[in-house]
């Protein structure tokens, strides 16, 4: 039987990247005890008040069809949320989606097509290349070096631009590294986007989880607002990953053209989840603050342990839910190390290879486990690294 080209474009860009995670889950299902550090699932619950709002909304009959743009109350809440960055914002600048992933997919479908290029910092979140390739466009990687704090360098961006380049996809705070783009760098990147007539799409889902430095959006610069679309959600900020509630904010013309794409995909979100999201954006919830404090503390503790271990070198994240560790001194790449770690120490991490070629020597671990479990996982990671380094030292020791 024949299938559309999109199936060929995506055949190696889906679940294969999560092979270690899937193998760990299978072992857990068999009753094995595995410490799982593979995904960004907050370890604090969704605020009970938000859950009650969602449940009450369902009981009140808010279970009927919505519309393509989003429920009026949520749209108004988003307008108020983004007004400080986008003074002229109105409902026409907002679209609601079931999560950041869906928002990003719809936006990309509206901006690029076959033959176009999308510039993305490498390493990048594991689904980005699939989102791009689904449209027929191709990824144009921009190397993000650990030595530069995984922050995109304007010179590297310039070198990656070709006549096919149409979109620059940014992510700050960055997944997988936890880096944050500073204002000076964002301004320089924006000037390049203007000079080369690039759209800027910025994934800001970790905005509220910054440990060090200040968040800077492309929307902070008036000259960039006509070419910037941001996507985000309450998944991380309110520990509400399973509710799948996100949005896109951008120029009115762009949102008008993305709207039919969204309507063709799903034609509206769940009103009861929209009511909960409206409450999350307008209420006084401390979920993000509590989560940020625990993540920052854990990152510091992990870094101290890794930096004292042979064969390991960690990058201190500025935000987000993860940290990256260089394992190359053990003699293994990220993927081989991750599989050995699962087999020998019953700890599951993501190989850096899942995030692009620049991270092949790294592993990514989540910081979303209780402190004692995370400390035990770090101990096991260090133990494997120490064994590998010892074997490597023996191999080069003269007889």
C-alpha positions in Angstrom: 0.0 0.0 0.0 1.1 3.6 -0.6 1.5 6.2 2.1 2.1 9.9 2.1 5.6 11.4 2.1 5.1 12.7 5.6 5.4 9.1 6.9 8.8 8.7 5.3 10.0 12.0 6.6 9.0 11.1 10.2 9.8 7.4 10.3 13.1 8.0 12.2 12.0 11.1 14.1 9.4 9.7 16.5 9.7 7.2 19.4 13.1 5.9 18.4 14.7 8.8 20.2 13.1 7.6 23.4 14.4 4.0 23.2 16.2 4.1 26.5 13.1 5.7 28.2 10.8 3.0 26.6 13.1 0.2 27.7 13.2 1.6 31.2 9.4 1.8 31.3 9.1 -1.8 30.1 11.4 -3.0 32.9 9.3 -1.0 35.4 6.2 -2.6 34.1 7.8 -6.0 34.8 8.3 -5.0 38.4 12.0 -3.9 38.3 13.1 -0.8 40.3 14.4 1.8 37.9 15.3 5.4 38.7 13.8 7.3 35.9 15.4 10.6 34.9 14.2 10.8 31.3 11.3 13.2 31.1 10.3 16.6 32.4 7.4 15.7 34.6 7.1 18.0 37.6 7.2 16.2 40.9 4.7 18.4 42.6 1.0 18.0 41.8 -1.3 20.3 40.0 -2.8 22.8 42.5 -6.0 21.3 43.9 -7.8 24.6 43.4 -7.1 24.4 39.6 -8.4 20.8 39.5 -11.6 21.9 41.3 -12.1 24.7 38.8 -11.8 22.2 36.0 -14.1 19.8 37.6 -16.7 22.4 38.5 -16.6 23.7 35.0 -17.5 20.2 33.7 -20.3 19.9 36.2 -21.6 23.3 35.1 -21.9 22.0 31.5 -18.7 23.5 30.0 -18.3 20.3 27.9 -19.6 21.5 24.6 -17.8 22.5 21.4 -15.4 25.5 21.6 -14.1 27.6 18.7 -10.9 27.7 16.8 -9.3 30.7 18.5 -10.1 29.8 22.1 -12.6 30.4 24.8 -13.2 34.2 25.3 -12.2 34.2 29.0 -8.9 32.5 28.3 -8.1 34.7 25.3 -8.7 37.8 27.5 -6.4 36.3 30.2 -3.7 35.8 27.6 -4.1 39.3 26.3 -3.6 40.6 29.9 -0.6 38.3 30.4 1.3 39.4 27.3 0.3 43.1 27.3 3.5 44.2 29.1 5.5 42.8 26.2 3.1 43.5 23.4 1.3 46.8 24.2 -1.0 46.7 21.2 -2.1 43.1 21.8 -5.7 42.1 21.3 -7.7 38.9 20.8 -6.6 38.8 17.2 -3.0 38.1 18.3 -3.9 35.0 20.3 -4.6 31.4 19.4 -5.3 28.6 22.0 -4.0 25.0 21.5 -3.9 21.7 23.4 -0.3 22.2 24.5 2.9 23.9 23.2 3.6 21.0 20.9 0.4 21.4 18.9 0.9 25.2 18.8 4.4 24.8 17.4 3.2 22.2 14.8 0.4 24.5 13.5 2.6 27.5 13.4 5.3 25.7 11.4 2.7 24.3 9.0 1.7 27.9 8.3 5.3 29.3 7.9 7.3 26.8 6.0 7.0 24.1 3.3 9.1 21.8 1.1 12.5 23.4 0.3 12.5 25.8 3.2 15.0 25.8 6.0 14.4 26.2 9.7 17.4 27.3 11.8 17.5 25.5 15.2 20.2 25.5 17.9 21.7 22.0 18.2 21.2 20.4 20.7 17.4 20.9 20.6 14.3 19.4 22.1 13.7 15.9 20.7 10.5 16.7 18.7 11.7 19.9 16.9 13.1 18.2 13.9 10.0 16.1 13.5 7.8 19.2 13.6 10.0 20.8 10.9 10.3 17.7 8.7 6.6 17.1 8.8 6.1 20.3 6.8 8.6 19.3 4.1 11.1 21.8 5.3 14.5 20.9 6.7 16.4 21.6 9.8 19.5 23.9 9.5 21.4 23.2 12.7 23.2 26.0 14.5 25.8 24.6 16.9 25.3 25.4 20.6 28.6 24.7 22.3 29.0 23.8 26.0 31.9 26.3 26.1 29.5 29.1 25.2 26.9 28.0 27.8 24.7 26.5 25.0 23.7 30.0 24.1 23.4 30.7 20.3 26.3 32.7 19.0 25.4 35.4 16.4 28.4 34.4 14.3 27.3 30.8 14.2 23.8 31.8 13.3 25.1 33.9 10.4 27.2 31.1 9.1 24.2 28.7 9.1 21.9 31.0 7.1 21.3 30.1 3.4 18.8 31.4 0.8 16.4 28.7 1.9 16.3 29.9 5.5 12.8 31.1 6.5 12.4 30.6 10.3 14.6 30.8 13.4 13.3 28.5 16.1 14.5 29.6 19.6 13.9 27.9 23.0 14.6 29.9 26.2 15.1 28.6 28.8 16.6 25.8 26.7 15.7 22.2 26.7 17.9 20.1 27.0 20.7 22.3 28.5 18.9 24.8 30.7 20.7 27.8 29.2 18.9 31.2 29.0 19.4 33.7 26.2 20.5 37.0 27.6 19.1 40.4 26.3 22.3 41.4 24.4 22.4 38.1 22.6 18.7 38.2 21.8 19.0 41.7 20.4 21.9 40.6 18.2 20.0 37.5 17.0 17.0 39.7 16.3 19.1 42.1 14.1 20.2 39.1 12.1 16.6 37.9 11.7 15.6 41.4 10.4 18.6 41.5 8.0 17.7 38.1 6.5 13.9 38.4 6.8 13.5 35.5 9.1 10.5 34.6 11.2 11.3 34.0 14.9 9.4 31.3 16.6 10.2 31.1 20.3 9.3 28.3 22.7 9.0 29.9 26.1 7.4 27.1 28.1 10.1 27.2 30.8 9.9 31.0 31.2 8.8 30.8 34.9 11.6 28.3 35.8 14.7 30.4 35.8 17.3 30.0 38.5 19.9 32.6 37.4 19.7 35.6 35.1 16.6 37.2 33.6 14.1 36.0 31.0 14.2 37.8 27.7 11.6 37.3 25.0 12.0 38.5 21.4 8.7 40.4 22.1 10.8 42.7 24.3 12.1 44.4 21.2 9.6 46.4 19.2 11.4 45.9 16.0 11.0 42.1 16.3 7.3 41.9 17.1 6.1 41.9 13.5 8.2 38.7 12.9 7.9 36.9 16.2 5.5 34.1 17.3 5.8 32.7 20.7 4.4 29.4 21.9 3.9 28.3 25.5 1.6 26.5 28.0 0.8 25.8 31.6 2.4 22.4 31.5 5.5 23.4 33.4 4.5 26.7 35.2 1.5 25.1 36.8 2.6 21.4 36.9 -0.3 20.6 34.5 1.4 18.5 31.8 -1.5 16.2 31.2 -4.1 18.9 30.7 -2.5 19.9 27.4 -3.3 23.6 27.4 -1.1 26.0 25.4 -1.2 29.0 23.1 0.5 31.0 20.4 0.9 34.8 20.4 2.0 36.7 17.4 1.1 39.3 14.7 -2.6 39.5 13.9 -2.0 38.6 10.2 0.0 35.5 11.2 -2.6 34.3 13.7 -5.4 34.9 11.1 -3.5 32.6 8.7 -2.6 30.0 11.3 -6.2 29.8 12.5 -7.6 27.7 9.6 -4.6 25.3 10.1 -5.6 24.9 13.7 -9.3 24.5 12.9 -8.5 21.8 10.4 -6.5 19.9 13.0 -8.8 20.1 16.0 -11.4 22.9 15.8 -11.3 24.1 19.4 -10.1 23.0 22.8 -12.0 21.8 25.8 -13.9 24.7 27.5 -13.4 23.2 31.0 -9.6 23.1 30.5 -9.7 26.7 29.1 -11.5 27.8 32.3 -8.8 26.2 34.4 -6.1 27.8 32.3 -7.7 31.2 32.6 -7.7 30.8 36.4 -4.0 29.7 36.3 -3.0 32.8 34.4 -5.0 35.2 36.5 -4.8 33.7 39.9 -2.1 33.7 42.6 -0.4 30.3 42.5 3.0 29.5 43.8 3.6 26.2 41.9 6.3 27.7 39.6 8.1 29.3 42.6 8.2 26.1 44.6 9.2 24.1 41.6 11.9 26.5 40.6 13.4 26.5 44.1 13.6 22.7 44.2 15.0 22.4 40.7 17.7 25.0 41.4 18.7 23.3 44.7 18.9 19.9 43.0 20.9 21.3 40.1 23.5 22.7 42.4 23.8 19.5 44.4 24.1 17.4 41.3 26.8 19.6 39.8 28.9 19.4 43.0 28.7 15.6 42.9 29.4 15.3 39.2 32.3 17.7 39.2 33.9 15.6 41.9 33.5 12.3 39.9 36.1 11.0 37.5 35.1 11.1 33.9 32.1 13.5 34.3 31.7 17.2 33.6 28.3 18.9 34.1 26.8 22.1 32.8 25.1 24.2 35.4 21.6 25.0 34.1 20.2 28.5 34.4 16.6 27.2 34.3 14.3 24.4 33.2 14.0 20.9 34.5 17.2 19.2 33.2 20.9 19.3 33.3 23.5 17.9 30.8 26.6 15.9 31.7 29.6 15.3 29.5 30.6 11.6 29.7 33.2 11.6 26.9 36.1 11.2 29.4 34.8 7.8 30.3 35.5 6.6 26.7 31.8 6.3 25.8 29.4 8.5 23.9 26.1 9.6 25.4 24.0 6.7 23.9 26.4 3.9 24.9 26.7 5.4 28.4 22.9 5.7 28.8 22.4 2.0 27.9 25.2 0.9 30.2 23.7 3.0 33.0 20.3 1.3 32.5 21.8 -2.2 32.4 24.3 -1.9 35.2 22.9 0.7 37.6 19.1 0.7 36.8 19.1 4.4 36.1 17.4 5.8 33.0 18.7 9.0 31.4 18.3 10.5 27.9 21.3 10.1 25.5 22.4 13.4 24.1 22.1 11.9 20.7 18.4 12.3 21.0 18.8 16.1 20.9 21.2 16.5 17.9 24.7 15.8 16.8 26.3 18.4 19.1 25.1 16.5 22.2 26.4 13.1 21.2 28.9 13.1 24.0 26.4 14.1 26.6 23.5 12.7 28.7 20.5 14.6 29.9 18.9 13.9 33.3 15.7 15.3 34.8 15.8 17.1 38.1 12.2 16.2 39.0 12.7 13.4 41.5 12.7 13.9 45.3 16.2 14.8 46.6 17.0 11.4 48.0 16.1 9.5 44.9 18.0 12.0 42.7 21.1 11.8 45.0 21.0 8.0 44.7 20.8 8.2 40.9 23.7 10.6 40.8 25.7 8.2 43.0 25.1 5.4 40.5 26.0 7.6 37.5 29.3 8.5 39.2 29.9 4.9 40.1 29.6 3.8 36.5 31.8 6.6 35.3 34.4 5.6 37.9 34.4 2.0 36.7 34.7 3.0 33.1 37.6 5.4 33.8 39.4 2.7 35.8 39.1 0.2 32.9 40.3 2.9 30.5 43.3 3.7 32.7 44.2 0.0 32.9 44.1 -0.3 29.1 46.7 2.4 28.6 49.0 1.4 31.5 52.2 -0.1 30.3 52.8 -3.7 31.2 
